[in-house]
Amino acid sequence: MTKHEWRDKTEDGEHIYYRATLHAGRWEFYSTLKSDPEWNKHEIFPLVVMEDLRDVLWRKHQRKKLPLKHVEQIDKMIEDLREAEPEGTAEEE
């Protein structure tokens, strides 16, 4: 099993912690707030959080701590999330 953790801040300035685990080829996603000791399980993270996870994984891959196939699995999930977004909600570059 591999576990990846990182943190961010909410709009209120509170720390939110994320965890993604890969076990037996299946990804599981969790989050918790600093003020809440319980981890909440998610089917999948929102797109912006999945992009953060991809960045975490990519940096680990560059340091040869993670196989490329894990990054590619998350890339596929991100692609599926983008395709599922309603037309016109994606930000224009």
SVG drawing of the C-alpha trace seen along z (x, -y; Angstrom):
<svg xmlns="http://www.w3.org/2000/svg" viewBox="-23 -33 38 39">
<polyline fill="none" stroke="black" stroke-width="0.4" points="0.0,0.0 1.2,-3.5 0.0,-6.6 0.3,-10.2 -0.6,-13.1 -0.6,-16.8 -2.3,-19.8 -4.0,-23.0 -6.0,-25.8 -9.7,-26.3 -11.3,-29.6 -11.6,-30.3 -7.9,-29.8 -8.2,-26.4 -5.8,-23.6 -7.3,-20.7 -5.4,-17.5 -5.8,-15.1 -4.7,-11.5 -4.8,-9.2 -3.9,-5.6 -3.3,-2.9 -3.9,0.6 -4.3,3.6 -4.8,1.3 -7.6,-0.7 -7.3,-4.3 -9.1,-5.6 -9.4,-9.3 -9.7,-10.9 -9.8,-14.4 -10.0,-15.9 -9.8,-19.4 -7.3,-20.2 -10.2,-20.7 -11.8,-17.4 -9.9,-14.2 -12.0,-11.9 -11.0,-11.2 -13.8,-11.5 -13.8,-9.1 -14.5,-10.4 -15.4,-8.5 -13.1,-10.9 -11.7,-14.4 -12.9,-17.5 -10.9,-18.4 -8.7,-21.0 -7.7,-18.6 -7.0,-15.8 -4.7,-18.2 -2.9,-18.8 -2.6,-15.1 -1.1,-14.7 1.5,-17.4 2.4,-15.5 2.7,-12.2 4.7,-13.8 7.3,-15.2 7.6,-11.8 8.0,-10.2 10.8,-12.6 12.7,-11.6 12.2,-8.0 10.0,-7.2 6.9,-6.3 6.3,-4.5 4.9,-6.5 1.8,-4.3 0.5,-5.8 0.7,-9.3 -1.0,-8.0 -3.9,-6.5 -4.5,-9.9 -4.2,-11.6 -7.0,-9.3 -9.2,-10.2 -8.6,-13.9 -9.4,-13.5 -12.7,-11.8 -13.5,-14.6 -12.9,-17.3 -15.1,-15.4 -17.9,-15.2 -17.9,-18.9 -20.9,-20.7 -20.1,-22.7 -18.9,-26.3 -17.8,-25.7 -14.2,-25.0 -12.0,-28.1 -10.7,-29.5 -7.0,-30.0"/>
</svg>
